[in-house]
Amino acid sequence: MVKLSKTEQEYELALEKAYLLMQEDVEINTAQADELDLLTLLIEHYEEAHYPIMPPSPIEAIKFRLEQLGKTQTELSKIFGARSRQSEILSGKRKLSLSMIRKLHEVLNIPAEILIGAY
């Protein structure tokens, strides 16, 4: 019987059951597939409640995206228009302006809701 995970021990048991089911060649539209779907939902629910993932700061997001694209931090000067702004932004001495947020969103495809976050 599958039930809502309320303790760490119940969560661990659900993980173990899901792992064992994933090791089998579970057919779609079977009781095992339904059990795996339900376990997955219960595990996600428990993790969202007990292990929330905080969004990155705007600076972390910019640095991460640059790294993903294989670009250097100095390439931000092209986006911001001045090398001094790039270092001030990345050091936290200067906040992002609305026009900078729009440009970063457009050029680096960073979600605007991340860029407007507090830092």
N, C-alpha and C positions, 0 to 999 in steps of 0.2 A: 504494500500500500504506500502510495506517495502522499506526503503531507508537507505543509509549509515548514520551511526550515526556520526555527526560532533560536537555535543555539549553534555555536561553532561546531559542536559534535554532529548535529543533524545536517549542517551544511557540508561537513566533510564526508558524511555518509552519502549524501546526494551526489557529490563530486565523484565518489568512488563508483557508485551505481552507474552514473552517466559514462564514466570512463570505460567500465566493463561493457556496457551496451555499444559504445563506439568501436570496441575491438571486434565485435561480431559484425557479420554482414547483414545488417538489419534491413529488411524489406520495407518499402514505403507502404503506408496504409495497413500496418499490422499493429498489434497491441504493443509490441516492443518499440516500434517507431513512435507511437503515441506516448509511451512512457518516457522515452528519451526527450521528446518535445516538451513534455510537462516538467521533467527534471531540469531541462535547460532554462525554462521560464522561472522556476523556483530558485535556481542558482543565481540567475541574473537579478532577481528581486532581492535576494539576500545580499549580494555584492553591492548593489546600488545603495542599500540601506547602511551597510557596515563598512564598505570600502569605496567611498565616493572619490571620483577622480576630478580634481580641481582643474579648471582651465589654466593654460599657461599665461604668464604675464605677457603683455604686448612685446616687451623686449625679448623674452625667451622665444616667442613665436617668430619674431623677425629673424633672430639668429638661427633658429631651427630651419626655417624656410630657406634661408640663404644656403645653409649647409646642404639641404636636400637638393637644391638646384645647382650645387657646385660653384656658387658665387662667393666672392670675398666680401667682407664688410665694407670695403672701400667702394664697392659698386653701389652702395646706398647713396653715395654722393651724386650719382646720376639721377636718382629718384628725388632726393631732397634739394639738389641744386648747389650745395656747398659742402665741402669736406668737413668744416667745423661743425655743421649741424649733425652730421652723421655721428661723430664722436660724442657730441653732447647728448644726443638721443640715446645711444647705446650705453652711455655711462649713467643715464638717469638724471643728468643735469637739466635737460630740456624735455618738456612734454611734447607729445605728438599733437600737431594741429589738425584740424578737420581736413584741410587740403592734403596733409601728409598721409593721413589715414586713408583717404580716397585713393591717393596715388599708390600706396602700399597694397591696398586691396586690388587695385586694377593691375599693377605690374607683377606683384608676387603672389596674387590670388590668396591672400590671407583673409579669413572671414572678418568682416568689419566688427562684429560683436566681440571678437578677441582683441582687436586693436583699440577699442574704446574702454577696455577694462582698466581697473585701477592698478597702479604700480608705484 
